Amino acid sequence: MNGFFDIPSDLQSSYLGLISTHMQEALIPVLVGLLLALPIGLLCVRFNWIYPPVLWLTTVLYAIPSIAFFVVLIDYTGLSKTTVMIPLCLYSLVILVPAVVDGVRSVPEETNAAATAMGIGPVRRYLQVQLPIAVPAIMAGLRVATASSISLVSVGSLIGNEGALGNLLTTAMLYHRPMLAVNSVVTTAVLAVLVDALLVLLRHVLTPWQPPSGRKTARRTSTIAGAARTPESVS
């Protein structure tokens, strides 16, 4: 592990500083993407004809290479974190918008009808009824978008020292220090796993009504089945 935490001074940041920058550049775009996906998802659910063109547009944006985004944005935002975060935000929409739409569409019609009968308007029903029920689907999309964003931040190293942990990859080649590349890959992977675990925990907190995991459910089912067979065996 010699040299694993020995960060070159020309990066002008410590190891913890690189982690902090990496998380900012990764999580802020996903948060902004989620805030954009919620109203877009509402429109797509309310007006079904909007969803196909929106899905097409987000897919096209996702297909645009980040380098092309950088070239266009540099004239406006310069060599900054914003130049890296804008493409990441747009990329997250291709995952978050379908997650929101699918989650809201999974709400039973009986629930929507009951909310309407109680005089709850469309926007209030969306916020207080549909979104809470759609949390599992939205969180699943959020987990994918977050992991993708954490890995893509490293591309920012192509426009200077804006790739956070990804800067270690270019520095490793510059100084012929492969341990820096190992540091970048391992730390990025660990961050993705930790954030994913936090999102899973958040999902459990937000959805206490959700059934237990498949393993626990299977164990409980086998226990009940065994108890049900016991009287038959005795008789």
ABEGO torsion letter per residue (X at the ends): XBGAABBBAAAGBBAAAAAAAAAAAAAAAAAAAAAAAAAAAAAAAABAAAAAAAAAAAAAAAABBAAAAAAAAAAAAEBBAAAAAAAAAAAAAAAAAAAAAAAAAABBAAAAAAAAAAGBBAAAAAAAAAAAAAAAAAAAAAAAAAAAAAAAAAAAAAAEBAAEAAAAAAAAAAAGBAAAAAAAAAAAAAAAAAAAAAAAAAAAAABAABBBBAAAAAAAAAAAAAAAAAAAAAX
